[in-house]
């Protein structure tokens, strides 16, 4: 079973206490955007085999949204961090790089830092 640590209340919560919210770090498009950009925001999602960044809500706890970095093949969790963060913290990126040499945040739309 998937267990994630809520970065707000510090509870290690099993997935039955959480609500998934899809892919993290999406660029949002709304009214005034092109139809293609809005369609991409609504319907196009990554579904990688490997490292993935997701949104989760601690539904049966503090109720707050947070992000998680995990491997979709092994369910290995690299860490969690607040949803207001624009990219994973350095310690999480370092954990991923240590286990997956050659991995880079820029591959996920980040700056590679």
Buried (B, 14 or more C-beta within 10 A) or exposed (E): EBEBBBBBEEEEBEEEBBEEBEBBBBEEBEEEEEEEBBEBBEEEEEEBEEBBBBBBBBBEBBEBBBBBBBBBEEEEBBBBBEBEBEBBBEEBBEBBBEEEEEBBBEEBEBEEE
